[in-house]
Amino acid sequence: MSRRGYFLEESWYLDHAAGAAMTPGQDMLLRSHLEVSPQARAHADSMARIGGALLETVGDESPLAFDAADIFALDAARSQTVAATDDGAETDTASPARSADLPNCLPDVLCEFIDQAGIKLRWEFLGPGLKKAMLWRSEADERLWLLRARPGVAIPHHGHRGAELTLVLQGSFLDGEQRYVRGDVEEADTEVEHDIQIGDGEECICLALTVGKLRFDDPLLRALQVFTGL
C-alpha cells in the first residue's frame, strides 16, 4: 500500500513519544521530518503531551490499555485549552555551522549526523537528471540516502521489494495527482508501483529510507541497478 498522505503512519509518532528504539535510518528520517514539518512536529508534541496525561490518570493498580485512537480523542477534547495557552510561536535558534558541500535545505539534525559520522557526500549517477548520495546502510539492507533530481525529470515506473519512505527537503514531486512538497513524506511498500514526476521550477532534494532494491520491469533499468546499487 501507499499512504499517499503527507505524514508517517501514526505508530511512528507514538514510538517517538514513547522513546521506542529505532534504527539509525529510521531515527534520522523521523527527526528530519519533525524538523522540517511544523504540522508533523505539532502532531508528535501533541501525542507526547496527551500520552503523558493518560499515564497520569492511570493508577498503579489499573491496567494500562490505550491506543492511538484514544490519544487523538483526548487531544481533540483538549485542543481548545492547548490553543489558549500556546500561541504556536517557534523559538528562534541559530543553526549550527555546516560544511559548504551540504545543500542548504538539509535539516540541522541531518547535517549533524553527516558531520558526526564523518560522511563525505558523494553525488553519484542514478539516471538522467538524477543523483544519489548514500548516507547509511544496515546489515538488513536498510538504506538512508539523498536524492537530487532536476526539475521536470520523470522517474521510470517501478515497484519496491521492501518499504520506502521519501521525505521532501526541497522542491516537489508528483505521484499521480498528488503533489509532495518540503516536509511531506510518501510511504510505500511492496504492493506499490508508480511513476514519479519531479516538479518544475526547482531542483528536488529528498531523504529516502528504503529496504531492499527497487523493482523495475524494464531490462535496461534492471541492468543499471548493478551500477546504481538501488
N, C-alpha and C positions, 0 to 999 in steps of 0.2 A: 504494500500500500504506500501511497504518498499522502502526507497530511495536507499538502497544498495550503497550509495555514501559515503563518509567518512567525510562529513560535515553536518551541520544542514541545514534545509530549509532556503532560503535566508531571509525570514521575521525575523528570529532570529537576524541576523546581522543588519538588518535595524532598528529593535526595539532597539537594543543595541546602535546603533549610535544616535538614536533619544532620548535615555533616557526613553523609554517607561516602564511603570510599569510591573513588573513580580512577580510571587510568589517566596518565598524564595528558593523553589526547582528549579524552572526554572533559577533563577538568579545564583544559585550556580553551576548548571550544565554548563551553558554557560560560566561563568567566569573560571571554571576549564578547560573547553575545550580550551578557549583562552590562558590560561597559558601554557598548555602542548603541544599545536599545533602551531608552528610558522606560518604555512600556514594559519590556521584559523585566527590567530591574525593579520597577514598582510592583509587578506581579510577584516576583520572588520575595521581595521585602514583606509584602502583604501575607504571603504564606508563612513566612518565618514568624511574623508577629501574631497571626491568628493561631498558628500551631503552638506557640508559647502560651497563649491564653487558654487553649484547650488543655494543655498539660497542667496548668494551674488549677483548673476546675475538676481534675480527676483526683480523687482521694487515694491514699496509699493502698487501700484495700479494694479499690474499684478496678475492673478490667479496663485496659486502655484499648479501645477499638473505635477508630475513626478513619475515614479515607478522604481523598481529595474533594469529594462532593460535600462532605461535612465542613471542610475548611472553607470552600468557596461560599457555602451558605452562610456561615458565620461572618465571613468577611463582608458579604453583601449587607448583612444586618447592621454591621458596624461602620459601613463606609461613610455615612454622614458624620459620625463622630470623628473619624480619622481626618476627613476633609476639613473639619472645623479647627483641628489642632495642627494641621500640616499644610503650609502654603505651597508645597511642592517645589520650592526653590532648591536648586542644586548648589552644592558647595563649590566654590571656585578654587580649585587646587592646581598648582603648577605641574605640568607634565615633566617626567624625568627626561634628561638628555638622551637622545637616541643617535645611533650611527647614521651616517649620511646615506648608506645603501638601503635603509629601511623606508618603504613608502610612508608618507605622512598619514595615510588612512589607517595604519595598523594601530590597534588599541594598545595602550601603555602596558597592560598585563602581558600581551603577546611579545612586545619588544623586550620586556624584562626576561621572559622565558628564553627568547633567542639569545640575549646577551649572556645570561647565566649559564646556558648550555654550550656557549661558545660556537653557535651555529653561524656559519658564513653563508648568506643567501646566494644560491647558485640557480639562476633562472635558466631552465633547460627547455628545449623544444618539446612541445606536446602535440602540436598540429599547426596548420596555417593560422597565424594570428593568435596562437595560444602558447603560453609558457607556464611552467610549474616550478615550484621550489619546495623540496621535501624538508620538513621540519623534525619529524619524529616517526618512528616505526616500532611496533611491538613484535614479539615473537609470534603472536597470534595473527600477524599480518594486518593489524590496525594501523592506519597511516594518517598523519596530520600533515597537510600540505597547503601551499598557497597557489592560487590560480590567477594568472593575468590574461585578460582577453581584450583584443581590440574591439572598438565599437562596431556593431553590426555583424560580427562573426557568428556563424552557426556552428554549434557543437553537434556532430553527427548523432543520429538515432542510436541509442544504446540502452542497455539494461544494467543490472547490478548483481554481483554474486554475493553481496552482503549489504549491510546497512550503509547509507550515505547521508551525511548531514552537510549542508552547504550554507555558510554564513556570508552574507554580502557585506563587504567593508567599504566598497566604493563602486559607483556606477550602478548598473542594474542588469537583470536578465529576465527573459520571458520564458515561461514553461506553459505552453498552450496559451490561454488567455490571461494567465496570472503573471503579474509583474512583481519582482522581488527587488527591494532597494536596501540601502545600508541599514543593518540591524536585523533584517529579516532572515529567517532560517527555513530552508526547504528540507524536508525529511523524506527519504525514500528507502525502499527495501527491495528484495529480490523479485517482487511482483511488478515492479515499475519499469516501463520502457518509455522513454521520452526524447524529445528533441528540444534543445536549449538554444535560444536566440539571445545574443548579447544586445543590450540596449544601445541606441545611438547616442552620440554626443560625448561620451566619456569612457575612458578605459574602465573595465570592470575588474575588480580585485576581490577574490573570495577566499575564505578559510574553509577548507574541506576536511572532514573526518570520514574516512572510508574503511570498510572491512572487505578484504578481497579485491580482485580486479574488476574493472568494468567488463560488460559483456556486449560485444559487437557482432552483428550478423555479417558485415562486410569483411571478406577475407583479407583485403588490404589493410583495413584498420586493425584486424586481429594480428597481422604481421607486425604492424607498427608498435604494438604493445610490448614487443621484445625490447624495443629501444626506449620507450617512454616509462616502462615499469608500472603503468596503470591499466 
